[in-house]
Amino acid sequence: MQTIWITGGSSGIGYATAKEFLSNGWQVIISSSNNEKLEAAKKKLSKNKNSNLLHIITCDISLKKNVYDTIDYIENKIGKI
């Protein structure tokens, strides 16, 4: 199974991209620095038949340590990006 991490996945192009990959059976991780928006996106995407493949992670990509920690978490707990 292929895994993709989409930053800014709670709205706009990121959300649309996540929806498309999820529909095609990919394991999708969306992140944003705003946890409330992530939860709202997860709720909307839960209607997708592959919603069990969706993961959300709060990550501020302007902080280098957050990015490295998120990559480590994804690759150790979810799958290789």
N, C-alpha and C positions, 0 to 999 in steps of 0.2 A: 504494500500500500504506500502510496506517495503522500508526503507531508509537506504542507506549505504554511509559512508564517507570514501573515499580512499585517503590517503595521498600519495604524489608522483604519482598522477594519470595522469600526463601530458606525461609520457613516460614509456617504459619498461613494467614490470610486472603490475604496477599500471594501466597503460593505458589499457592493455589487460584485466585486471580484470574489469575495468569500462565498457569496451565494452561488455563483457559477461553479467554483471548484467543489463546493459541498454537493451540489447537484450531480456532479460527475464522479462522486465517490472518493474524493480526496479527503484525507485527514487535514482539517483546517484549524489553525490557531490564529485568532485575531487578537490584536493588542491595541491598547490606547492608554493614555495617561489618565483618562476619565473612566473610573470603574462603573459609574451610573450609566453612561452611554454604552459600555460593553454589555452590561446586564440587559439593557433594552434591546440591543442588537441580538443577543443570544435568545431572548424571548421571541423576537420576530423570526429568527432563523430556525427556531425549534419546530416550526411547521414543516420544515424540509424532511423528506423521507430518510435522509442520512444525518439527521441532527445529532445522533450519537457520536459522530466523527468530529464534532465541533468542540473546541476548547477556547477559553478566554483567559488572557493573562494581562494584568495591569502592568504596563511598562512605559516609562518615559524615555523615548529614544534619544533625547537630548543629553541623557546621562549615560556615559560609556559603561559604567559598572552595571546599570540596569540592563543594558543590551547584552552584555556578556553573561550576566546571571540568567537572563531569559533564554538565551541560546543553550546554556548548560542544562537548564531545567527541561526544555523541550527535547533535547537530544538524549537525556538520561531517563526521562519519565514518559515521553510520548513517542518519539521516533526521530530518525535522522531527517533533517530538513533537506 
